[in-house]
Amino acid sequence: MSSPACLKPQHFAKQTYQYTATNHYEQSLDVYLPVLDKQPEIPAALAILVVGSGWLGHRSFVYTGTSWWNSAGPRAFARQGIPCICVRHRGAFPHPPGMTGARMMITVAVIVLALSAQAQIMAASLAAFLLLVWVLWIACARGSASFDAMLDDVVSALCWIRSNTQCATGGLRPPAAVIFGGYSSGAHVAASLLNRPHLLAARGLPAPCEGLCDGVLYVSGVLATRPSECRLAPSWLTDAVVRVVFGKDEAFKMPSPLHEIKSEAPRVPHLLIGCKHEVFGLSLLDVFFCSADYAAALRQLGVPARYLAVSSDHWRILNSRALSEVLGRERAWFACPH
């Protein structure tokens, strides 16, 4: 067998495509293709990953601020010779407090300052400022995406990829395998979609174990949105985080992949890459990053699943040498998940 194609260090080609007719940045995807001296005899796998960012976006100052972080993931794959498509979706926006909460903020501020008669003008100014902030906050959040909209966007992207294979693969021969998943909150979106094959079927896509993908990959994934038996944390903390992003009504419907795993998880090989210290060692927040627990639960169901811990943290893993080394060691798994 001839030696594999030599990858030119740091070299890859990137192309951006819209997967809907809206021409909206958040409904686009990037195709990263490695630049090789020659094509390998065995085709490489194709990784399709949903981007992270804490589900947030909606406004350009949010999603452009996180795009540099999200792009580090597919770059790492391409530099290891693995073509990668990173899929964006419409984002949520931090949910503003309701009228009651706004009134409380303003009232407390006014009372504190009005304790001094000389501060009444300052109190009135502060109240007006807080009211303006609240109104602008509502305006910025208007029209932000629901979680269902995020799932729908990813389905649309998968439909586009299957209909535009020449663009998705750079005109190369079909990939040896297709790996689907995501990183950070993108892993949560991907896992929630895989647990809902009816959403795929409604758009003419096969179920995960019937041809959608050959393997599943989650990198530092948010795979739970509430405490579990393995990861104890105050429920008010997890509820508060989700409510800030989606609001009370949406947060109530928010899926938690780890808690759905027994009945819904796809029976295809999984590879989960996590950090030894996800959030700088803050154990209370580790409830969201439960890759090891997720892999163990899959194995109990007879699903091939491995968990690999790297020496990094959630914020630096995509651009870390540790992730690149893992991807290099796992190239055989990507070509033939097992």
Beta strands, then each sheet from edge to edge (+ up, - down):
strand 1: 7-18
strand 2: 28-36
strand 3: 46-50
strand 4: 84-87
strand 5: 178-183
strand 6: 215-219
strand 7: 270-275
strand 8: 305-310
sheet 1: 1+ 2- 4+ 3+ 5+ 6+ 7+ 8+
end
